[in-house]
Amino acid sequence: MALHYLDGFPERFRKAVATATAPFARLGKHPRFRVETVPQGTNVVKLHVKGADAAKYQAAPRGRGVSVRAPQGESAFTLGVNETLNRRPAEEMARAVIEALPD
């Protein structure tokens, strides 16, 4: 099964990386988020959320179709770039993460 999806993976992953730049940039401009890139060319970024209980916030984006890994500490999450980013418009993903913020 894995070999079936290997064909074309580099192109699909390059597209996912390009797609990820827009929502990460939008989140980085929002006053309640800080996006921290991880050095050495990894496909992971840390999303810091201000003014939200991390454990409660984790479930909120999932209800909008965006998976967020378990929190690291009180306010940081890791977000991975993968092929699923090619399935939805970048703006829609950023909006889902922003709208999941508690008031």
Buried (B, 14 or more C-beta within 10 A) or exposed (E): EEEEEEEEEEEBBEEBEEBBEBBBEBBBEBEBBBBEEEEEEEEEBBBBBEEBEBEEBBEBBEEBEBEBEEBEEEBBBBBBBBBEBEEBEBEEBBBBBBEBBEE
